Amino acid sequence: MDRIPAYAYVILMVGVIVWFLPFPLVGWSSKSPQKHDPRARWGILLQVVAYTTVWQGRFWSMPLPVWRLAFSVLLLVIASMLSWTSTRALGRHLRFEAALDTDHQLVRSGPYRIVRHPIYASMLCLILATAFMVATPVLFAVAVIVFLVGTEIRVQVEDRLLEDRFGEEFRDYRRTTPAYIPLLR
């Protein structure tokens, strides 16, 4: 195979759309938060940089072995499952930025039983799926590192907000539940 076939781009585009759909369907909370932390925006910026980094190579001329395509599809399915179940479990607490409402509850159901930040886990699967399909090894590594740094910033900010609100209940949750990569504390 000399280059990425057109159907691979269609698979990727459909995967991204299916991953993204639950966010506008559930809807981000538009209520003014009781408490928010704008420092998480730095993490968002780094995540955006990471997503754009994977597309910087000559991806259109790269070969796409079947194993990479298959692994990308698997990651897209996992990413989509996580985004749909996470947004549903989070419900009215879904926000773009790190913030808490006056009636905020600590969600521990659905995928939140497995990881504290399953939306970030879904985003990690999404960037890995994209990178496996279109990135050179160097861009793959750079993008994943930048993404992980941005995600860690967001996790730290959100965890601080949740710990301030829920105290020992959240500290217990953090002790027993990984941040966004299962089995990794």
N, C-alpha and C positions, 0 to 999 in steps of 0.2 A: 504494500500500500504506500503510494508516494506522498500523499497528503491527506489531511483530515477530510473525510467525506462530508457532503452537505447534510446528510441525515444526522451526523454527530452534533452539528450546530442546532438542528431542530430539537434533538433530545435535550441538549443543554438549555435551550431557550424554554422549552416546555417545563423542564425541571425547575428552573428559576421561577417561572410564573406560578407553578403549583406550590412551590415553597413560599412565595410571597403572598398568595391569595388570602390566607387566614388573617393577615394583619389588617387590611382594610375591611374585611368582612366582620371581624370582631370589633374593630375600631379602637383607636388609641383614645385613652381618657383625655377629655378636653377640660376637665375640672381643674381649677387652680389648685396646685398641690399645697399641702401644709408645709412640706419641707422638700427641698430639692438641692442637688449638688451639681453645679455646672462643670465641675472638673471632669466629669465623665465624657464631656464633649471631646477632650483630647483623645480618649480611647476610640470614640466614634470616628474621628479624623484618621487615626492610624488604621482602623479597620477598612475605611474607604480607600486609603492608599494601598493597602494590601490587595483588595479586590481589583484595583486598577493595575497593579504590578503584574498579576498573572497574565494579562493581555498584552504585555509590552514586547514580547518576542515575535519572531516570524512564524506565528502559530499556523497560519494558513498553508505553510509549506512543510510542516512537520508530519512525520508518519504517525498513525494512531493504531498501535497494536490492539487486537481484540481484548486483551486482558485489561488494558487501561480504560477502554470504553466500558467494559463490564464493571470494573471497579467504580468508575464515575457514576454509572447508572445506580449501582448499589448505594453509593454515598448520597446521591440525589433523592433516592427513596427514603433513606434514613433521615435526611435533612427535612424533607417534606413531612414525614410522620411526626418529627419533633416539633416543627413549627405549628402544625395543626393541633396537636395535643397540648402543647404549651400555651398557645393563645387561648384555647378553650378553658384550660385549668386556671389561667390567670384572669380571664374575663375582664371585668371592669377595672382591674388594676393595671392593665396593659398601658405602658407609657413608652414614648420614644426615649426620653431622658430619665436619668436617675432621680426619682421623686416618690414621695409617699403622700397619700391622701389621709384625711383625718380618720376615715373608716378603714384604713388599710389593714388587711389580714395577711398573716404569714402563710403562703400557699405551700402545702407539702403533699399535694395529691397529684395524680397523673405522673408525668415525667419528672415532676419536682420531688418525687420519692427517690429517684435515681441520681439526679444531679440538681444542684441549687439553681443553676442558670441554664436550663435546657434550650432556650432560644439561642444562647451563645454556642451551645453544642451544635445546634442546627446550622448556625452560620459557619462554624468550623467545617462541618461536613460539606457545606455548599462551596466553600473556597477550595477545599481539597478536591471535590468533584470537578470543579472548573480547572484547577491546576493540573490534575491528572490528564485532563483532556487537551489543554492548550498551552501549558507552560513548559519552558525549558527547565532543566534541573536547577539551574542557578536562580531563575525567577521564582520557581516553585519554593525553594528554600527561603529566599528573601521575603516573599509574600507571606509564607506561614509564620516566620519569625515576627514580622511586623504585625500581622494579625494577632498573634498570641500576646504581644506587648500591649496592643490596644485593648484586647479583651481583658487582660489582667488589670489594666487601669480601671475599666468599667466594673469588673468584679469587686475590686477593692473598695471603690466608691459606694457601690450598691450594698455591699456587705456592711460597711460602716453605718449607712443609713438604717439598714434593717437591725443591726445590733443596737443602735441607739433607741430604736422604737421597741424592739421585742426582748432585749436583754438576754437573760439566761436561756429563754426558749430558742432564740436564734443561735446562741453560742453552742447549744446542744445540737441543733440542726447542722451547723457548720462542722462540728466534730464528727458527725456520723454520715455526712453526705458530701461527696466531692463537688467541686465548683461547677465544672462543665465537661470534664472528661471522666467517664466512669472508671472506677478503681484507682484513680490518681488523686491523692489528697494534697 
